[in-house]
Amino acid sequence: MLDTRLLRTTTFRVALVYIWLFTASVLIILGAIYYTTAGFLDRQAGETIAAELEGLREQYRQRGLRGLAEVIEQRSRQPRTNALYLFTDPRLNPIAGNLSHWPEVEPEDGGWIEFVLADAPAAGNGEIHGARARVFVLPGGFRLLVGRDLRERGEFQDRLVFSLAWAVVLTIGLGTVGGVLISRDVMRRVDAINRTTRKIMTGELHQRIVVSAGGDELDELARNLNAMLDRIERLMQEMRHVAESVAHDLRTPLTRLRSRMELALLETRGQDAARSALQDALGEADRLLATFQALLSIAEAEAGHQQAAFSQLDLAGLVREMVELYEPVAEEKGVALGADLHDAPIRGHRHLLAQAVANLLDNAVKYTPAGGRIAVSVRPGAAPGSAELAVADSGPGIPADERGRVLHRFVRLERSRSTPGNGLGLSMVDAVARLHGAELVLDDNEPGLAVSLRFGQPFRSTTFSP
């Protein structure tokens, strides 16, 4: 069955252009052949008629009217001839020849006439044919007509037109088939490139495009893309190594600093000012450590190699654990946290998914005011391995024009930046979603924000009511 994508490929369109150009060229060439051939036949018939008429005129000069009539009668009786003769008296009554009556047409310049034969003396089949003849007036008003039945010329022209038509049809048909075959081969190779690039986009940076032995322009493109991917992978590995090294190198002294501050806090009993300063310093150290941990988690998710650690898990069970963890925090703030969880088995990285769910719940609790509500739901999709996780709150929400920007690192919509946080929560969720091939959707909950993680096949848009 023909793949309709073939008809939309650039290769097929280029092939169609060449087909029509070639068809136009064939039509021009064949048309020139037709008109040249038809003109040659007309000239040949005219020259033959003129030569025969000149011979009959010579017979008339030598033998008179009777001799001319005998010659015409003799020639008219010859079998399988397309020659036409008619010798009449001044009143156009036939004297000799193979025409029954004088044609009712006016001669053109030079005495040439064209007329239609109601019968075909040469063929004897009663068909209607065209004829071309030349008229000569003899002394005394006698008239002589010499011509040719154009039946054979018409049949030849019909066969020629039929052949030309089939040549055009075959040219278009074979060209179209060739275009489909070429497009199918190109599309097959382009599909292979697209499959590889999609795997690379999901984090499998080690994938490379297959290069065939043909050495054509697609192979050259594949080699260039592979070289570019090699360079990009090396740069990303170097950047990731630097980022991880910096994060680890800074986290270690920060952890030691925090431990020493805890010890100092224990030793400064009764010194309120010192204890307050140490507690503030501990809080700042905790925030710095949380920031570095978030950066390391994002780098871990974006690395792509974590797919090897994927396992079968129940998304509802994982979310239930996170909800139970955040219920006391929500209750303390006066926010109602409800969950509607249905079994939804998927393949994923348990640790990274848990971090993503924790970030969503943390943001929802953080930005939902006292008296507000948070709704968490998990439902399976129609296809095996598909599911949807949704977290909806009744907070201030995110403007539609800012929803793309908040997925970037360190972006916070609160300009005062007084609320605790580092602007990495949704970035981490986005990285985990891309690692799992999931779709992250930010929507308006009227009021509030509805965040959906859709694993597997696409889901229809849903509004969540907390």
Buried (B, 14 or more C-beta within 10 A) or exposed (E): EEEEEBEEBEBBEEBBEEBEEEBEEBBEEBEEEBEEBBEEBEEEBBEBBBEBBEEBBEBBEEEEBEEBBEBBBEBBEEEEBBBBBBBBEEEEEBBBBBBEEBBEEEBEEEBBBEBEBEBBBBBEEEEEBBBBBBBBEBEEEBBBBBBBBBBBBEEBBEEBEEEBEEBBEEBBEEBBEEBBEBBBEBBEBBEBBEEBBEBBEBBEBEBBBEBEEEEEEBBEBBBEBBEEBEEEBEEBEEEBEEBBEEBEEBBEEBBEBBEEBEEBBEEBEEEEEBBEBBEEBBEEBEEBBBBBBBBBBBBBBBBBEBBEEBEEBBBBEBBBEBBEEBBEBBEEBEBBBBBEBEEBBBEBBEEBBBBBBBBBBBBBBBBBEEEBBBBBBBBBBEEEBBBBBBBBBBBBBBEEEEBEEBBEBEBBBEEEEEEEBBBBBBBBBBBBBBBBBBBBBBBBBEEBBBBBBBBBEEBEEBEBEB
